[in-house]
Amino acid sequence: NAGVTQTPKFRILKIGQSMTLQCTQDMNHNYMYWYRQDPGMGLKLIYYSVGAGITDKGEVPNGYNVSRSTTEDFPLRLELAAPSQTSVYFCASSYLATTYEQYFGPGTRLTVT
Amino acid sequence: AQSVSQHNHHVILSEAASLELGCNYSYGGTVNLFWYVQYPGQHLQLLLKYFSGDPLVKGIKGFEAEFIKSKFSFNLRKPSVQWSDTAEYFCAVNVDTNAGKSTFGDGTTLTVKP
């Protein structure tokens, strides 16, 4: 199993541009999550999904959108990028909620200038 | 909503020293607790977890953590650190009623000097 994969690894955007961060998992996990990590801070939840077709906002959803058309994929869309979105983005998945740990992708380092 | 506090932002130790990283959470109900580790250039990965039973849990690479319910704590320990333990460590908590959404602490960077 490849686990959780994310593309791209790095990206530089200009203010106002848009992009999609890709996330795919091959473990047949129902639960998927998007986090951002700012320097010196913990992970903040952006959006999550409990299954295909079901998504919900996390702690910091403004400026982002998600979709979940398949179990495997959970892309994160940034519309009108702003410098405040400069961060490292992690996708994670989990077989079930609560007692099951999350498996993380390698992250995408995004810079908005 | 729950919150997680990690008291040490950066810890520097010499090899063979003992390690204890503090983690406190705020939530009055049943919690599930995790420690994750991120080695330089690698993914976050699970170090250990607690969800019921023996409050002293053992994880990979000789790490252990003790859940003390009365203190809302889940401190991570290792009796003798190695240079390869240099990493960032995150404490996380989730509760049974919120779709597995974990709340993470701000992380502790551990540097082990050879």
Interface residues (C-beta under 8 A of the other chain):
Chain A: G3 V4 Y31 Y33 Y35 G40 M41 G42 L43 K44 L45 Y48 V50 D56 G58 F90 A92 S94 L96 A97 T98 T99 Y100 E101 Q102 F104 G105 P106 G107
Chain B: V4 Q6 H9 N32 F34 Y36 Q42 H43 L44 Q45 L46 K49 F51 S52 F90 N94 V95 D96 N98 A99 G100 K101 S102 T103 F104 G105 D106 G107
